Amino acid sequence: MPTRMVLAMALDCGSKPRVACCVLLIACAPSFKPPEPPPEPTPIAKLVKVPPAQVGRHVVVGEMCPQGAGGRAAVDPLVMRGVQWTDTTADVDDAVERGSVPRFIVYGVDGKMAGAFDTLGLVDLAPGLSVATGTYVGASPCTYEVALKPTATQGSPRAEEPACGLATAGCGLAIGEIARPDDPPETATYPIGGACIDGDNLAVDVDGDGKLEAFPLAGVLDGVRAPASEWSVTPTATPTCTPKFQLYDVKLTAEADPKSTVTLDVLGVVDVDGDGRREVVLALRFPTVRTIVVYTATQSAQRLELAGEGNSFGR
């Protein structure tokens, strides 16, 4: 049989299909592949919380006066360290008013905690002067711990430092940690240091390495008798005095008229922002006003920069 006739018969799918035609149809039919079964379940991995990068502590620095608000304890918030340092009154007051500073730690003259101030709110004492009101539990800021056996109810006993009361009117350094408004207040701790007078210099161990940096007393005021924006060390000085947490009645100017004299008090040397270098908190008493300034070392222990200042309500 000719080849063309055989091929035609094989492809003839009429009413009586032939085997060849059926084989061809089966070969052309679409194929179906069932899906693969899902993988076996595995144990759930434990979620690990990664802590955020350390960017320093966020705090408010102020002054607590036991009778600052009509005979009741109050804190004057002055300088804030958030993303950066600021003494803008509106920003500092807003942090306190919205409940972000639930507790201030109040220091005594020895650098130990004299008490804790729990913030309740913000009140206006005068136009442009708002203070934090609340509850203070503790001793006077002008006290220091004495070497006696502590009691179960009062802890270590404390004694009064008369020079502190004369210089500060009984007020003391207060530092409050900035937190979420709904977080319970915590009693934070901060590394402390000290300062002393060595000749014409204020000696401070800024970086905690055991060596004192000497800052000339004349350098704390600028040409218009305002707090200097920068305060650099005296490179040739080698101080040997013994540092204390607080100092009082350091005369900065020797004027012919005593009423024009500017006096410096060291309210505390504390690592406020957690960078390993201690801030220096000073009170400058001018003839008509008392201002509190915070100096910080942002780059080196050899130079202090003015972080902020504010007028005190304690005097």
CORMONOR-V195334 format. One record per run of one state. SS is the DSSP state (h for helix, s for strand, l for the rest). FROM is the first residue (numbers start at 1). TO is the last residue. If there is no record, write none. Layout:
BEGIN
SS,FROM,TO
SS,FROM,TO
END
This chain:
BEGIN
l,1,2
h,3,10
l,11,18
h,19,28
l,29,58
s,59,69
l,70,71
s,72,81
l,82,84
s,85,86
l,87,88
h,89,97
l,98,102
s,103,107
l,108,112
s,113,126
l,127,128
s,129,138
l,139,142
s,143,145
l,146,150
s,151,151
l,152,154
s,155,155
l,156,157
s,158,160
l,161,161
h,162,168
l,169,171
s,172,177
l,178,191
s,192,192
l,193,194
s,195,198
l,199,200
s,201,204
l,205,212
s,213,216
h,217,220
s,221,221
l,222,226
s,227,227
l,228,229
s,230,233
l,234,243
s,244,244
l,245,246
s,247,251
l,252,257
h,258,260
l,261,262
s,263,270
l,271,278
s,279,285
l,286,289
s,290,296
l,297,302
s,303,311
l,312,315
END
